[in-house]
Amino acid sequence: MKKLLIAVALISGSVVAADDVRSFYTNIEYQKLELNDVTGQFKGLTMGYNFNETFAIQGTYMIAEENDVDLSVFNLDLVTNIKLNELVSLHTGLGVSSFEEDYVRYGYEDSALHASVGLQFQNEDVTFTISYQTYQLDDADMSATGIGATFGFKF
């Protein structure tokens, strides 16, 4: 499943309000992670494709390196984008995640459903994002808040 998510992440990303709605985009993001009582920092890269003004698909790779823990997360999302005005859009996402966690003595792998909501602020060349994500894990509560910058491009 990890190989499939990597492949999708390479060809898919976060929603951009662009003149040509059929476009690719990439997003770089910094997130604050909360896992039970532990906090950490994610750095992420998202690649996506806008099907139209409202719907997109995106793949995200995030990594958190804190103390003795390395956490890698792969997300695959279906995303909606709703324009509130010419500069601001509401975006929501629903998807699946694959986790790989490496501790000093042992490793852990899991998958989960997750949901996200956020706002995008459109500039001429770049879109700035703020977001909140929550993950449905069996034995833990995990959420992340983030800020990012999205760049759209056409082929």
C-alpha positions as CSV (number, residue, x, y, z in Angstrom):
1,M,0.0,0.0,0.0
2,K,2.9,2.3,0.8
3,K,4.2,2.0,-2.8
4,L,0.7,2.9,-4.2
5,L,0.5,5.9,-1.9
6,I,4.0,7.1,-3.0
7,A,3.0,6.7,-6.7
8,V,-0.2,8.6,-6.2
9,A,1.6,11.3,-4.3
10,L,4.0,11.7,-7.2
11,I,1.2,12.2,-9.7
12,S,-1.4,13.9,-7.5
13,G,-1.5,17.6,-4.2
14,S,-3.5,20.7,-2.2
15,V,-6.2,22.8,-4.0
16,V,-5.4,26.0,-5.9
17,A,-7.8,28.5,-7.2
18,A,-6.4,29.0,-10.7
19,D,-7.7,30.5,-13.9
20,D,-7.4,27.1,-15.6
21,V,-9.1,24.8,-13.1
22,R,-7.6,21.7,-14.6
23,S,-4.2,22.1,-13.1
24,F,-1.5,20.5,-11.0
25,Y,-0.3,22.0,-7.7
26,T,2.2,21.4,-5.0
27,N,2.1,22.5,-1.4
28,I,4.8,22.8,1.2
29,E,3.5,22.7,4.8
30,Y,4.6,22.9,8.4
31,Q,2.3,21.3,10.9
32,K,2.1,21.0,14.7
33,L,1.3,17.4,15.5
34,E,-0.6,16.2,18.6
35,L,-0.5,12.5,19.4
36,N,-2.2,11.8,22.7
37,D,-0.1,13.9,25.1
38,V,2.9,14.3,22.8
39,T,3.4,17.2,20.4
40,G,5.8,17.3,17.5
41,Q,6.4,19.0,14.2
42,F,5.6,17.7,10.7
43,K,7.2,18.9,7.5
44,G,5.1,17.9,4.4
45,L,5.0,18.0,0.7
46,T,1.7,17.6,-1.2
47,M,1.1,17.1,-4.9
48,G,-2.4,17.3,-6.4
49,Y,-4.6,17.7,-9.4
50,N,-7.7,19.9,-9.7
51,F,-10.4,18.2,-11.7
52,N,-12.6,21.4,-11.8
53,E,-13.2,24.4,-9.5
54,T,-14.6,22.2,-6.7
55,F,-12.9,18.8,-6.7
56,A,-9.3,17.6,-6.5
57,I,-7.2,14.6,-5.6
58,Q,-4.0,14.9,-3.6
59,G,-1.2,12.9,-2.1
60,T,0.9,14.0,0.8
61,Y,4.1,12.9,2.4
62,M,4.9,14.2,5.9
63,I,7.7,13.4,8.3
64,A,8.2,14.2,11.9
65,E,11.5,13.6,13.6
66,E,11.4,14.2,17.4
67,N,13.7,12.8,20.0
68,D,13.9,9.0,19.4
69,V,10.9,8.8,17.1
70,D,10.7,9.1,13.3
71,L,7.1,9.2,12.0
72,S,6.3,9.1,8.3
73,V,2.8,9.6,7.0
74,F,1.4,9.1,3.5
75,N,-2.1,10.7,2.9
76,L,-4.4,10.2,-0.1
77,D,-7.3,12.6,-0.2
78,L,-10.3,13.7,-2.1
79,V,-10.6,17.4,-1.7
80,T,-13.4,20.0,-2.1
81,N,-12.7,23.7,-2.6
82,I,-15.5,26.3,-2.1
83,K,-14.8,29.9,-3.0
84,L,-16.0,32.3,-0.3
85,N,-14.9,35.3,-2.3
86,E,-12.2,36.2,-4.9
87,L,-9.4,35.8,-2.4
88,V,-10.5,33.2,0.2
89,S,-11.6,29.5,-0.2
90,L,-12.8,26.9,2.2
91,H,-11.3,23.5,1.6
92,T,-12.2,20.1,3.1
93,G,-10.7,16.7,2.6
94,L,-11.4,13.1,3.4
95,G,-8.9,10.3,2.9
96,V,-6.7,7.5,4.1
97,S,-3.3,7.6,5.8
98,S,-0.5,5.1,6.1
99,F,1.8,5.6,9.1
100,E,5.3,4.2,9.7
101,E,6.8,5.0,13.1
102,D,10.4,4.0,13.9
103,Y,11.4,4.1,17.6
104,V,14.9,3.3,18.8
105,R,14.0,-0.3,19.7
106,Y,11.0,-1.1,17.5
107,G,8.8,0.0,14.6
108,Y,5.1,0.5,14.2
109,E,2.9,0.6,11.0
110,D,-0.8,1.5,10.8
111,S,-3.4,3.0,8.5
112,A,-6.3,5.3,9.3
113,L,-9.1,7.5,8.0
114,H,-8.6,11.2,8.3
115,A,-10.5,14.4,7.6
116,S,-9.2,18.0,7.1
117,V,-10.6,21.5,6.9
118,G,-8.9,24.8,6.2
119,L,-8.8,28.1,4.5
120,Q,-6.8,29.2,1.5
121,F,-5.8,32.8,0.8
122,Q,-5.2,33.4,-2.9
123,N,-2.4,35.6,-4.1
124,E,-1.4,36.2,-7.7
125,D,1.3,33.5,-7.7
126,V,0.9,31.6,-4.5
127,T,-1.9,30.4,-2.3
128,F,-1.3,30.4,1.5
129,T,-3.1,27.8,3.6
130,I,-4.1,27.1,7.2
131,S,-5.5,23.7,8.0
132,Y,-6.6,21.3,10.7
133,Q,-6.5,17.5,10.3
134,T,-7.8,14.7,12.5
135,Y,-6.9,11.0,12.3
136,Q,-9.1,8.1,13.3
137,L,-6.6,5.7,15.0
138,D,-7.6,2.6,17.0
139,D,-5.5,3.4,20.1
140,A,-4.6,7.1,19.9
141,D,-5.9,10.6,19.3
142,M,-4.0,12.4,16.6
143,S,-4.5,15.8,15.1
144,A,-2.4,18.4,13.3
145,T,-2.7,22.1,12.6
146,G,-0.6,23.6,9.8
147,I,0.3,26.5,7.6
148,G,1.6,26.2,4.1
149,A,2.2,27.7,0.6
150,T,0.6,26.2,-2.6
151,F,2.0,26.7,-6.1
152,G,-0.1,25.8,-9.2
153,F,1.3,24.9,-12.6
154,K,0.2,23.7,-16.0
155,F,1.9,21.4,-18.5
